[in-house]
């Protein structure tokens, strides 16, 4: 086909003849006449022919220049990565089975090329510090990179700061400092986020051969079956990796480091070369270690044609030390992952210490990479097509982990849903999923839906949640699976399902919030889902339009291995601010105080407890009880009563995570507070003394809990109060079952009612290490 294209009668192939080709090779003969057409002749001496010949030669010169630039950049990249071989620039050699893959050293590394361009421009020696900020994605192929000094406001150039450009695009801003500038240290969160890989693997170290296998795309071979992407088209598979710099990765600790986001150790060999600076090689090597960890976490599985690129608009610092670097010096890298996330694309940030011969060579701070899809890939939301992500059962999922992540804290406007492009108008608040450790929905496996905004009853969604092996809510509640977690795992899929059915398109110019209104749930069997994938099934049973909102009723089921263990139904409301403001609590706006405040005179047997330090009830985020009043024979049933009071603090952990742009205390936290009150009754009345010292609290199997919410708790409110009325207590010699009813107050307004709080108390089983489980 290319040979058939002509310009003024000259085959395109002749336009790219080698320099110095005789004019006879650049013929000006006219094109062959097509059948039935009149031949067109162009006299050789005509002005058009002369102009054509000049343009042809100019075009050929441009192509030759581009080839030279490509070859130079590939060669410089090879020097930077220590693979200084003669590099092909004309693509892979053909084979009988199709194009052969490029060897690693022949894959263009845009990051390395940009850094080498900056290093050639920056003055100075090998000490001091380099301040680097990426402004745009690096080129995918060799291009004409150049560097220009930055200028002050109307003044002369600043010799220590340079812009690396690709044409008119600024790719990176690089500055050299004689010594490291003040650099803020990232604070350690009070509750570091639980590591949440997209795929689980037991691999904790990688040899050189395994690193080469990863570079060749053999992720399932190295990491395990959860990483299998067989069946995808070639363009949907991850992009090939450039030349390997790491010799081996000696340790991968997903919960390691101060930030509990990951800690890695690796070795590499530095090839000293007077023609190249050291600091670009250090950045590329440390970035490679981050890339290995990103794929170890499975972040590439949610993006078609995943490739890594530097994280933009996040400054990084490379502090260099005057350490001799002998030929083939072995470097040791220690990478502390400080942050990772999914929005707007999967990313990692880390601090890396690099030593050689026991001496510190460099300290890299806030180095970041992100994974992106192949250029032109479609990431539109929707439930009507399969993506590039497999479910735990091996099916192609309709929504990867990226969709819940965007629903939790991303920019809806940056995505297309059901081909509705102007979807969200001017409103800032849309229905959200919880974020961070409160997000308990990973991917949507299958769905059956009607048309956009049709809300057809019977529409269903099958989704999945990969429960961590040591989830925070079990760890911080004494080893028990709390009702808070089960409710969140069950109730989050209806929230996103309503949005994908059409709620995101409702009231586009008004804030629209999602609130759970009521529901029921029943635990069908004892279950320990730690380390398992929970299958979430959600079915829309009714749709009710309202003036200023709508309501959806759902049935839900949670299961493992195809067998349900938790079922129920729930109602979600989607409200504009005007409709939400009409919530008046459970008593029609009347102020009905707790039972204890209505007792004249006060009960005789009243005990005041401070439960802040009683870790048997919960610690960390699960410490939901503070000042408590216990009346052993009190309450409306005369079988026992507790009233708990705690202040609302603006920095309470759940406001940051539930929800983005719409902070509110989750109703599940209020329900869990009442469950813990029932636990406290059992502990502090001697009811379970015969089970001590290790009582184990669990949700009672077979009992249906019912909840109703008619209000919300925001940062501006003063206090939360919760009461439980013990209704029944059953003993069978080995266990105690407690049944209770309860309510929650926001300041002086009753807003939650929870009926049939059912608790089973047994003697905790001990594991091999003597820990309660």
N, C-alpha and C positions, 0 to 999 in steps of 0.2 A: 504494500500500500504506500509506504513512504516514497518508493521510487517513482510512483505515479504522480506525486505532487510536484508541480512546477511553478517557477516564477519567471515570467517573460520567456517561457520556452526552455528553461534550463532545469534539468532534473535536480531535485533537492539534494540528492547524494553528492552532486558535483559542487554544491555550495560549500560543503565541508571538506573539500579536498585538502590534503596536507599543505602546509605553507610551502611556497615555491613551486607549486604545480604549474606546468606550462599553460599558457592561455588556451591551447587547443583543448585542454580538459574541461574548460569552462565554456562550453559551446553556447552559441546564441541561436541554434536552430529552432524553428518554430515547432510547436507541439504537433503530434500526428492528428490529422482531421478525424473527427468522429463520423461514423457512417451517417450519410444523409445531411451532413453539414458542409458549409463552404469553407475551404481551407483559409487560414489566416496566415499571411506572410509578413514578416518584419524584416525590412532590409537591414543588413549588418551595420551599415553606416548611419542608420537613423538615430536621432537623439535619444529616443526611448531605449534603444539597445545599449547605447553608451552608458546611460544612467543605470540601466539594469545591471550592467557588468560591474559598475562601481559599487552599487548596493550589495551585489552578491559578494564581492571581495570584503566589503566592510562587515557584512554579516558573518562571513567565515572567520574573520579576525576576532569578532566578539566571541564566537563559539570556542575558538582556540584559547582565548583569554580565560573564559569560564573553565575550560578543562585545566588550564594551568593553576587557577585558583583552587579548584577542587583537589588537584593532586598535591598542591602545597599544604592545604589544610589537613588533608588526610595524613601527609607525612609528618606535619607538626604534631598532630594528635598521636601518631605512633611514637614520636619522641617523648611526648608527655607521659604516655602510658608504658613506656619501656618496651615497645614492640617495633623497633625501627627496622622494618623490612621494606622491600619494594612493594608498593601497594597498587593493585589494579584500580582503575577509576571507570572502567567501562562495563561494570556489572558482573554478575556471576557467569562463569562459563556454563554453556548448556550441557545437559546430559541426556541420556536416553529417557530418563524419567522426569524430565522437566528441568527448570533452573536449579542449579546447585545452591545451597545456602552459602552466604558469605561467611568466611572464617571470622572469628571474633575480632581479629586485629584489623579487618577490613570494613567493619561497621562504623559508620561515621558517628563520632561522639561530639554532639554540638556543645555540651557543657565544657568539655576539655578544650575545644577550639576557641570558645569565648574567653575562657580563663587564660589561655596562652596568648591571645590577642591583647588582653589586659596586661599580662606580665611583660610583654615586649614594650608596652608603652610606659608603664610605671617606672619612675626613677627609684634608686635606692638599692641597698644590698639585701641580704637574706634575713635581716632581723627587723624588729619592730612589730607592726600589726597591720593587717589588711582588713578594711571595712568593706563588705560586699553586700549589695542589694540587687536582686534580680527584679527587672521591671516587666519583662515579657518572656514568653516561652522561648527556649533556644531553638535555632533552626534544626529541622529534621535532616537536612542535606547540606553539603558544602555550599557556602555562599560567600559573598564579598564582605567579610567583617572588617571593621576598622575602628580605631579608638580616637576620641577627640577630648582634649582637656576641657574640664568644666570652667565656666567663667563666673566671677562674682557679679553682683548686681551692677551692671554697667561698667565693670572693671576689667582688668586683664585676666588671662587664663589662670586657673588655679593648678599649679604643676602637680599637686599631690592627688588630685581627683580627676578621674577620667570616665567618659561615657563610651561603652562599647556598643556600636551600632550595626544593625543589619539594614542597610539602606537608610530609610527614615525612622526605623524602629530602634528605640533605645532598649537593648537587651539587658544590660547590667550597668550599674554605677559602682566604681571601684575607687577606693581611696587608700593611700598609705599613710601611716602615722609612725613617728619615731618610737613611740611607746604606746601600749594599749590604752585607749581612752576609757573613761568610766563606763562600765557595762552593767546594767541592772541584772541581778540574779533573779531568775524566775522563782516566785514563792512556791513552797510546797503546799498543796491543798490540804485542808483539814481532813478531808476524806478523799484520798486518791482514787481515781476512777478504776473500777475493776477492768482488767484486760479482757477485751471481747474480740477474739479472732473471728474471721469469717469462716475459717476452716481449722479444725484441730489437728495438730501433729505432735508427736512425741520427740521429734528431732531436736537435739540440744547442741549439736556441733556439726560442722560441715568440712569435709576434706576438700583438697583442690579438685579432685575428680568430681565430687558432688557439686561444687560450685560451677564447674564446666558443664555438668549436666543441666543445672538450672539455666545457665546461659543459653543452652540449646533448647530450652522449653520443656524439659522433662521434669515438671514440677510434681506430678503424681508419683513418678519413680522415686524421687528424693523424699518428698514430704508425706506421701500416702494417698490413699484412694479418694479422700475428701477433696483433693486438688485436681481430680480428673476432669478434663475439658474435652475429651474425645467426642467427636460429633459436631463440633463447631467448625465453621468455615475458616480457612487459613487467615483471612483478614481479621477475624474475631479473636484470634489467639494473641497472647502477649507479643509485643515486638521483641526482636532479638536483642541481646545485651551486647554492649561493646566489650573490648578486651578486658580480661580479668586482671586486676591488680592485687587482690587479696590472695595470700598463700593458703590460708585456711581460717575458718571461724571456729575458735576454740571453746566458746561458751555462748549460749543463747538462753537468757533467763527472762521469760515474759513478765514476771512479777518483780523483777529485780530493780535495783537502784532506789535512790531516795524518793523518786516520784512514783515508784511502783508501776511504771509503764514499760519497762524493759531495760535490760543491761546486756551488752554484748562485748565479747573480747575477740580479737582477731590479730593475725600477723600479716605483714606484707613486706616486700623487698623493694627498696628504693634504689633505682639505678641512677647514679650521679651522672649528670650531663651538663657541661658548661653552657650549652646552647639553650637550656631551658631552666626556668626558675623552679624552686622546690615547692612553693606554696600551692600552685595549681594542682600538682600531683597529690599533695596532702588532701586538698578539698575533694578531688575526684575519688580518692581511695576511701575517705570517710563517707562520701555520698554512696559509694558502692555498698558499704556495710549497712547503711540505712535502707538501700534498695533490697538487700537480702532479707532484712527484717520485715519490710513491707510485704514481700511475697511469702515469707514465713507466716505472717498473720493472715494471708489469703486475701489481702485488699484488692489484688488484681482481678479477682473472680467476678466482681460486679461491673467491670468496664470492658467493652469490646475493644480488642487491640491495645490492651493496657501498656503504657510506657511511662517511665519515670522522667521527671524534669525538675529543675530546682523550684523551690517554693518562692513565689513572687511576693514582693512588697513586705518581706520580713527580713530586716537587716541581720547579717551574720558577721561574726568577728573571727579572724584568724590571728592568734598571737604567736609570733615566731620567736624562738630562742636561739642563741648563738651556740648551736650544738654541731660539732663536726659530723658530716654525713659521708662515711667511707663508701667506696664502691660496694654495691650489693648489700648495704646495711639492712639488717632486719628491723622492721618497725613493729611496735606493739600498739594496738589500738584498743582503747576502752571507751565504749559509747554508752552514755547515759541518755536514754530516751526521756525527754521532758514533757512531750505532748504528742498526742496522736488523735486523729479524728476522721470523720467521713465527709464533712461539708466544707467547701462546695465540692471537693473531690477528696478521696482518701489522701491523708498527708501524715508525715512524721517530722518531728523536730528533735534534735539531740545535741548534747555537748560531748565532745570527743577529746580525750587526752591521747597524744601520740608520743611515744618514747622510743629511743634507740640507744642500745648499749647502756640501759639503765638511766639515761638522761632524758629530760623533757625536751622534745623537739618542737612541739606545737600544741596549742590548746585552741580548739575550735568551739565557738559558742553559738548556739541558736542556728545551727546548720539545719536546713530543712529541704525535704523533697516532697513532691506530690505525684500522684499517679493520674494520668489523663487517658481518655479514650483516643482511639485513632482519629485523625482528622476527618471530619465529615460524618462521624458515627452518630446515630440517632439515639438520644437518651430520653425521649419523650415518655412521660408517665402513661400508664394505661393497664387495663386488666384483660385486654383482648388479644395479646400476642405474647409469645415466648421470648425470653431474653437469652443472655449468655451465662446465666447463673443456674447451677443445679440445686434442687432441693435436697434435703437429707435423704429422701427416698430415691434420688437419682433422676428425677424428672427435671425438665427445664422450667424454671420458675418464671412467672409473669412479672414479678417485681423483685429486684435484688435488694440488698441491704441499703443501697443508696436512696431508695424511695422513702422508707421510714425515717432515714436520717434527715432528708430534706423536710419531711412532714414534722420532724421534731424541732429543727432549728435552722432550716435552710431558707433560700429565697424562692418562693413559689413562682415569682415572675420570670425567673431564669429558665423555666421548663415549660414544655407543652404537654397538655393533658387532653387526650381524646381529640387531638387536632383543633382544640379551641384555643386560639392564640391569645386573644385579649380577654383573659379569664378573670383576672383579679381586680381590675379597676384601680381605685385609689386607696382601698382599705388597707390598714397595716396589720390588723389582727385577723387571722384565719384559724379555723379549727386545727389544733396542734396535737401531736403526740408528746408525751414526756421526753425529756432529753437525759443525756448522761446515764447514770446507773439506774434511772427510773424507766428507761426505754426497754420494753420487754416484748418487742415484736421485731423480727429480723427480716423476713422475706415473705412474699405472697406466692404460694405454690400454684394454685389454680383458682379460677373464679367463674361464676356463671351470672351474667348481668343482663339487664335490658339496655335501652338507649340512655344516653347522657341525660340526667335529671328526670328520668322516668320513674325511678324508685319502685321497681316492680317487686312486690312481695314474693318471696321465694328465692330471690337473688342470694347467692351464697359466696363466701370467701373461705378458702383453705390457706392458712398461713402457718408459719413456724417460728419458734423461739428456741435458740440454743442456750440452755441453762448452763452457766459456768460450773466448773467442778467444785468451786468453793464460793458461792455467791454471797455478796455482802449481807443480804437480808437473813440468810441462815447463820452466817458467821456471827452476826451481831444480835441474834435472838436466842443464843444458847443452843444452837444446833437444831432448832425446830423450824419447820416450814411454816411461815406465818400466813395468816389470811391476807395481809397486805399484798404479798407477792402473787398469790393465786388470783386475787381480784384484778390486779394490774395486768397479768398475763392474759386473763379472760376478757377484760373490758377495753384494752387498747385496740384490738382488731376492729371492733365496731366503729371506733372513732375514725380510723383511716378509711374504712370501707365506705362510710357515709360520704366522706370527702371525695373519694374516687367515683362514687355513683352520681355526684352532682352538687353536693353541698358547697364545694369550693367555688362554684359559680353563682351561688345565691347571694343577694345583697352585696354586689361587688364594691359599692362605694360606702359601705358601713362596716365597722368592726363586727365580727361574728365569732362568738365564743361557743365552745362545746362544754356542756356540763352533764354528768351522769345524774339522773333524777331518782331512779329506784332500781331494784333488782332483787333476785333471789339466786342462791347458789347452794349446791350440795356436793360434798366430798363423797365419792362412791366407793373408794377403796384407799387403803394406805399406800402412799407413793413417796418415793425419794427421787425427784427428777434431776438431781445434781449430775452434771456431765451428760445429760440426755437431751434430745430434741423433743420439745413439747409441740404436739400438733394442735393447732387452734382452728376450730370450725365455727363460722359465724353465718347466721341466716337471718335476713331481713324478714320480719313477719308483718310489720305494718308501717305506714307512712302517714303522718298527720300534719298537714300545713297549719300554721298559726299566723295571726297578724304580727309580723315581726319575727318570724322564726319557723321552726318545724321540729317535729319529734319523730324519732325512729325507735321501734321496738325490735329487739333481736333475741333469738335463741343462741346460746353458745355452748361449746363443749371443748374441754381440754383432754388430750390423751397422749399416751406413749405406746409405741409399737402397735398402733392401730386400735388400742383398747382405751376407751374413755375412763377418766378418773375424776372429773369435775364438770358439772353441768349446771345450767341455769338460764335465766333470761334477764334482760336489762332494757332500760329506756334511756336514750341519749337525747338531750335537747340542744338545739343550735339557735342561739339567741342574739339579737341585736342588743345594744346597750339599753335601749328603752324597755325592751321586754325583760331583760335580766334584772333591771332595777325594780321590777314589780314583785320579785320574790319577797315574801313576808314571813318566812319561817314556817314552822309546822303548826302553829296555833293561831293562824289568821292574823298575825301581827301582834297578838297579845303577848305580854311578858309573863310567862309561866316559869317560876323559878324551880330549881331542883328540889327533890323530895325533902332533903335535909333542911333546906331553908324554909320549908312550909310546915315544919314540925313544931307545934307548941305543946308542951315545953320540949326542949331538946332531949333526945334519947339519953338514957342513963349510961349506957355502955358505949362511949365514943372514944376511939383511939386515933390520934394524929400521927401520921407516918410521913417521913421524908424518904421517898423511894428513888432519889437521884442516883444513889450508889448501889442499888440492889441489882447487880448485873445478871441475876437469875431471870429477871424480867426482860432484860435487853440492855445493850450498851451502844454507844455511838449513835448512829441515826435511829436505831430501834429503841432508844431510851425515851419513851413517850410519856412516862409518869414522873411527877414531881411531888407536890404537896397533896397528900391524900388523907381523907377522913374515912375510917372504917367503923361500921356499926354492925357487929356480928349477927344480931337478930333483927336488923332493921329492914327497910325497904317495903314496897307495897305488898310483898308476899310474906314478910316477916321471917325470911330465911337468910338474910344478909344483904348488906348494902355498902358500896364504896362511892365516894365522890372525889374526883381528881381535878386539880387546878394547875394550869401552867400558863405562863405568859406567852404572848405572841411576840417573837423577836424578829426584826426585819431580816436578820441573817440566818433564820432557820433554813436548814439544808434544802428542804423541798421547794422553797420559793424559786430557787435558781433553776431547778430542774422541771418544774410543773406549774405553768407551761412557759415557753419562750414568748416574750412580749405580753404574757397574760398570767402573771404569777398568782397561784392560789394553792392553799393547802389541799392535798388530795383527800377525797373522801375516804379512801382506803386507809389513810393514816389515822383518821378519826375512828374507824371501825377497829383498827388494830389497837388503839388506845383502850377501847372497851374490852377487847380480849385480854389485854395485859392486866386490866383491873380485875377481871375474873381470876387470872393467875395469882395476883397479889392477895386476893381473898383466900385462895387455897393455901398460900404460903404463910400468911400472917394470922390465921385462925387455928393453926395446928391440924388442919383437915388432912394434910398429906404427910404428917410427920412419920408415918410408918413407911413412907417411900423415900425419905431422906437418907443420905445427903444428896441424892442426885435425882430429883423429880424431873420428869420430861413432860412438857406441855405440848399437846397436839390438837388439831381440829378434830372434833368427833366425827367419825364416819357415819353417813346415813342421815345426819340431821341437816335440815334446810335453814340457812340463815337468810333473813330478809332485811333490806335496808331501804330507807327513804331519805332523800336529801332535798331540802328546800332553802338552801342558803349557802354562802361561801365564806371562807376565812381568808382575809387578805392581810398584807403586811401592816396596814394601818389599824387593825383591830387590836384590842388590849389583851384579851385572854381567851383561852379555851378551857371549858369545863366539861367533864364527862362523868356520868353516873351509870352504875350497873345495879340492877335489882336481881339478886340470886333467886331463882324460881324453884329449882330442884337440885338435889345432890344425891348421887347414887354411888354405893360402894359394892364391889364384888370381891374384895379381898386382895385383888391384884391391881386394880385400877379404880380411879375416882372419875365420875362423869359429872360435870357441872353445867346446868342450863340457866341462862340469865337473859334479861332484856336490858336495853340501855338507851341513853340519849346523849347528844353532844350539844353544848351551848357555845355560841359566839357572843362574847360579852354577856348580855342578859337575854339573848334571843335563842330559843331552842330551834336548831336547824337540821339535826340528824336524828333519826330514830332507827335502832337496830334491834330486831327481835330474834330470839332463839340463838343467842351466842352459846355455842356448844363446845366445851373443852373436855378433852380426855387427858388425865394425868396418870402416868405410869412411872416405873423406875427406869431411869435412863440406861440404855445399853452402853457398854464400854467397848471401845475398839482396842486394837493391839497395843496402842500407846497409852491406854488408860484414860482416853478422853471420852466425854459423853458424846453420843451421836443420836 
